[in-house]
Amino acid sequence: MQQYSNDLLKQITDLAALFFTPREVAMMLELDVEHFIMQCDIIQESEGYKAFHSGRLQSEVDLRKSVIKLAKSGSSPAQTLALDMLLKSKVKMIDK
């Protein structure tokens, strides 16, 4: 399994937090593209997988918090988006 330095793991997390794909992250960081994509999709215990998904999910958390805050403040578009997020979440829970 590929070992990454702490600095590289931080870069992976930061780029994933900006919603770049595994392919794009690998290309920007000059990693073996196919190997990194495989790590991000399949090898869930790998450092690359954890760094990538941690960054992506943390940004999703931040984004959802912002949407919910705006929705509670009365933003109609944010309320629509929040309702959509809620419905998608319910579907995910049913499917799992």
Number of C-alpha atoms within 10 A of each C-alpha: 10 9 10 13 9 11 9 14 19 15 18 27 24 19 22 23 21 12 17 16 16 24 17 16 22 19 13 14 13 9 14 11 17 12 13 21 20 15 21 22 11 11 15 13 11 15 18 25 22 18 22 27 19 17 22 21 15 14 17 15 12 11 12 16 13 14 20 18 15 16 18 13 11 11 14 12 12 19 18 13 16 21 14 12 15 12 12 12 12 11 11 10 9 8 7 5
